[in-house]
Amino acid sequence: MAVIDKLIGTAGQWVGHTDANATLLQPLEWIKKTGSYTAINRIVGMAIPFTTRNGFSVQEVRPGYVRAKVKLKGNKNHFGSLYAGAYFLVAEIPGGILALFDLGPAYTPILKSMTLEFLQPADSDVEVEFTLPEETVAAVLAEANATGRGKFTLEGVLRDKDGNHVATSFAQYRVRKKGFKPQG
């Protein structure tokens, strides 16, 4: 895991200095942006191979924000729409990505609980966006540095390719500070 921790730290610094809006009209910035997302998706795939096999990918990440997608292809249920497990995949992994990139590799994210409210079937790929405000990051860091653990909650709106709200996720995460030793 030490190698993955170093990769996460390096990728986080690289991504933090990219222009999320870069297009081919800015070729160097576009290469930097697309290369960053390729690296992040490879790191996620190395850490959790299940994500790659199931068509999960990070579409955008920046401080306090992540947008991810899961593909319909390979994830259809018995009536042709997105399988429930794929909804969980796309709604759960981004919380860990936010924690790793915003808190750093010295903190291990752990999902404590998660619920999904299904609103309508998705007959396409599904995307989700999450934000983690600076004040929440600061509070989690303060708590984890003082006690060895911190917590945060994320709510996500899952949308199909047409922008329809197909599900809502609620997830509670805990982070552990690696190597924490209580004072006293």
RAQUI-V713672 format. One record per helix or strand. SS is the DSSP state (H for helix, E for strand). FROM is the first residue (numbers start at 1). TO is the last residue. If there is no record, write none. Layout:
BEGIN
ss->(SS/SS)
from->(FROM/FROM)
to->(TO/TO)
END
This chain:
BEGIN
ss->(H/H/H/E/E/E/E/H/E/E/H/E/E)
from->(2/24/49/56/65/76/82/84/107/126/134/149/165)
to->(16/47/53/62/70/76/82/103/118/131/147/160/177)
END
